[in-house]
Amino acid sequence: MNNKMVIANWKMQLGLKDSIQVFNEIKGGLSEKSKTQVIICPSFISLSEINKLNEGDGIDLGGQDVFWEERGAYTGEVSCSMLQEVGCKYVIIGHSDRRNYFKETNEIIHYKTRVSLGCGLIPIVCVGETYKERQEGRKEYVIVEQIVKALSGIDVRDGRIIVAYEPIWVIGSGQAIDPKEAEYMHSVIKKALIDIFSLSIVEKNFKIIYGGSINKDLISGFMEKQGIDGVLVGGASLKAQDFLAIIDEINSIK
Ligand code: PGA
């Protein structure tokens, strides 16, 4: 049975009104028989309203970021418990937008991951290399360094962590990488995780997903590959029909 996960990252693309509309369309269009785990990450300002609409099973909610302190004078920030109060079970940490525009380092990502796990959220930790790093033959090094710095010393215990492999130059480009290449990079990530946590913990507590220009036409190529547990979707999650088409494709895989 397939139990793949699809995560929608709405970034700063949908305001409250549009978020409610797209959410309702996705919820209304999801087949009751869907085996795919669906997680939607709206903007902070939309979470509370969307949570009220999200009765029943089928869809889980996630934040797009979180701060590592629980409370205090941190203007503009949102804590883990605030996310949980509005229904979040997941949180995206270290997306390349955050690394790029907000200069988030692997150390910051480490704190955020540690604190999220500690309060019971499931972190979706993003890693990815730039085109230049890939051209220079450093893709494995960069990814392993990101994993080691973000996750070493973290106590997973009963928690779960999702690692999202997102090659930076393909995000939003309309051009995903070759699924075979994604499969290879996922194996690099899995080995790095096993070195830190052991095989049994990685198999029990981790999932590794791919992100970068996924759409309904490309999805099955990725889902057929070994070790790709799901996808993180940006652009193709902003219209309900595009996102539902991805879920339908996954459900049709035996
Ligand atoms: P994309 O975004 O699907 O638009 O490439 C993916 C992401 O940034 O998570």
Boltz pocket constraint, residues with backbone or C-beta under 6 A from the ligand:
constraints:
  - pocket:
      binder: B
      contacts: [[A, 9], [A, 166], [A, 170], [A, 171], [A, 172], [A, 173], [A, 174], [A, 211], [A, 212], [A, 213], [A, 214], [A, 232], [A, 233], [A, 234], [A, 235], [A, 236]]
      max_distance: 6.0
